[in-house]
Amino acid sequence: MIPYGRQNISQDDIDSVIEVLKSDFLTQGPKVPDFEATLAKKVGASYGVAVNSATSALHIACMALDLGPGDFLWTSPITFVASANCALYCGASVDFVDIDPATYNLCAKALEKKLVSAEKNGLLPKVVVAVHLCGQSCDMERIWELSRRFGFKIVEDASHAIGAKYKEHYVGCGRFSDLTVFSFHPVKIVTSGEGGMVMGNDETLLEKLRCLRSHGIVRDKALMKREADGPWYYEQVSLGYNYRITDIQAALGLSQLARLDEFVSRRNDLAVEYNKLLTDLPIRLPYIDPKNYSAFHLYVIRLKTEKIQKSHLEVFNAMREKGISVNLHYIPVHLQPFYKQLNTNFSNLNEAESYYREAITLPLFPDLQPEKQLYISQTLRESLGGFD
Ligand SMILES: *Cc1c(COP(=O)(O)O)cnc(C)c1O
């Protein structure tokens, strides 16, 4: 099977992990702060707080922004469930904003409309999670302007978008958000095995994030409530978690970061090649807004089902039968059984639902070879059956 995504591990990556295994620290050593500082510098953020997954990163980002019971978090329904679950971890509620018909990202126009009516009902969100689907940034400047007008915080879920740029700046610099989250799961653009990071610029949030990552414990005297009893002393000042990443993982992530731009550029080349190979088919190719340089975590096409004799499911199955592990990103979160039984009235999500009826993710990863890409394109052409 040709997978839809796959990590690329070099000898340098392997060596850097072995180096940690032979060192004094497997966790809480020097590789974690090195990984944090290197990525912060790369994307132009003041700091990064590395954790064991992007899911944990989303959780502590929401906690640091004081999301809690009685609050609302809004996000896109076309995302991985973690972008919404973080609200529920905090005891807050979730609602969804429909997607933009061109980019499939959270639609700024739909957001504005929903904010205007939420203001009348006194139900404005505290946090909006802007998911950069497939590696293309949301229209952050517009969402930022809305956050000034309506008073909400912004978390960018950039799990797909490390190495991407919005208006010439790396995603993660935080020009138009409060915090940004990256994922280092192996299917993403750079990997640490498992891992995530929160990027930010506000120093008060930094203290909270560090504290939440490790049990709510502080060791800095300036942050303690009372005088130290002795050199062993530390204080638990809030309820945190063990969301720490290991030095073994941080070493892999750090080593991978050296090839970030290379990975993203290769993904863009492959996307351009797909665009050429698929241009005459009855499908919609990915649209990249001119403000964006996408990281192309995913290459998603949409079937023009009215022009094709085969159904979406038949096309999907035909590709899988030919050894191509096509996928679908994502099942709209509001249609998940768990979200349905929350009994919230999720409405006006028609774009998201029609996207779900048409979208297919084609394989895309740095080691995808030209002959494989040709095979995928030809197989797709055959799988569509007859078309006008
Ligand atoms: C992968 C992913 C996550 C979760 O990342 P983990 O590191 O696996 O926890 C969250 N949001 C989106 C959009 C993702 O694709």
The ligand as a Gaussian input file, in Angstrom:
#p B3LYP/6-31G(d) Opt

LIG

0 1
 C       -2.675000      15.681000      14.413000
 C       -3.556000      16.791000      14.831000
 C       -3.778000      17.133000      16.167000
 C       -3.275000      16.297000      17.310000
 O       -1.916000      16.086000      17.266000
 P       -1.213000      15.026000      18.237000
 O        0.204000      15.509000      18.271000
 O       -1.378000      13.696000      17.596000
 O       -1.876000      15.124000      19.562000
 C       -4.556000      18.227000      16.451000
 N       -5.109000      18.964000      15.478000
 C       -4.938000      18.668000      14.183000
 C       -5.550000      19.541000      13.149000
 C       -4.165000      17.566000      13.817000
 O       -4.027000      17.243000      12.524000

